[in-house]
Amino acid sequence: MIEKEVMDLLDPLVGGRAFFDAAPADTPRPYLTIQQVGGAPLQFLEGSSGSDYVRLQINIFAQTRPEANSLMTAVREALSALKATPVGAPFSTYEETVQTFGRHCDFSILTAV
């Protein structure tokens, strides 16, 4: 459920080119992918809280480093609507074979189970 909310927030930032897990090979840049990469249940001594911290990784793929950086800033701002917390700072990549700049960051979001 939270993945759909995240998709709905982020898809407009990349012109409808947001995907779960992986993008089709011919997708024009910029685009982004959303992957669930872990999380943790919110537990109390009395038992389950009915909530989990879901950890999502957002991956930006762009034609230039400034474009990737700008999009990650927009992602962080958009996810604040869900009270998402970055897990560390974003990191950058460059894929030589496809000449694509990347920017990646994990976010933790509290959600009902």
N, C-alpha and C positions, 0 to 999 in steps of 0.2 A: 504494500500500500504506500509506504513512504517513497519508494522508488518512483511511483507514478507522480506523486506530488513534486518530487525533485525534477522529473522529466518535464512536467508542465511549466515549472519555473525557468528551466534552463534552455529548453528548445527554442524559444524566440530569440535568445542571444546569438544563436548561430544559424538563423534563417531556416529552422526546421531540420537541422542536421545534427540532432542529438540522438544517440543510440545506446542501447544497453549492451555492454560487453565489448562489441566490436562494430566497426563501420564497414559497409561494403567497400571493396577495393577501389572502386572508381568514384568515391565520394569527394566532391570538391572541398577544399579547405576554405574557411575554417569549419571545423566540426568538433564535437566532443563525444566522449563515451563516459558512461556511468557504470561502475562495477561495485557490487557489494564485496568488501574485502575483510569482513569480520564484524565484530561488535561484542557486546557483553550484556547479559541480563542484569537488570537492576534488582538486586536481591536484598531482602531484609531478614533479620533473625526469625521473624514470624512466617516467612515464606516469600513467594513471588510477589512482586509489586504490580505485575501486569504490564510492565514496560521494559523495553530493551533499548540499549544504546546501539544503534545501527551505524556501522562504519562504511562509508561510501567513498570510493576514489573517483575523482573527476579528472579526466584526461583531456586536455585541449590540444588540438593539432592545427597548426596555422602555417601561413606562408612566410611570416617574418617573426622575429623575436618580439618586437614591440606589440604586434597583433596578439600573440599568445599571452603576453603579460597583461595586456589590457582586458582580454577576455577573462582571464583568471580573476582579475579585480572585480569584474562584473558578476562572475559566478559567486564570489565571496559575498558581495552585496546582496545578490538575489537570495542566497541561502540563509541570510540573516532573518528572513521572514519565517523560517522554520526553526530559528534559534540554533542553527548548525554551528558547531565549534570546529575550527580547523585543528587537525592533529598535526602539529608542526607547521613549518613554512612550506609554501609551494617550491617545487624544484623543477629545473629546466632540462630538456633533452634536445638532441638534434639527430635526426635519422638521415644520414648521408645518402643512402641508396634512393630514397624518395624525396630528398631535400625538403624535409618537414621539421619545423620547430615545434617542440612540445612544452607544455607546462602542466604539472600534475600536483594534486593535493588531496589528502584524505580529510574527510569531515565526519564528525560524530554527531548523530541526531537522536534525541530521545523520542521514542515512539511507542504507542500502545501495541501490545502483542495481539 
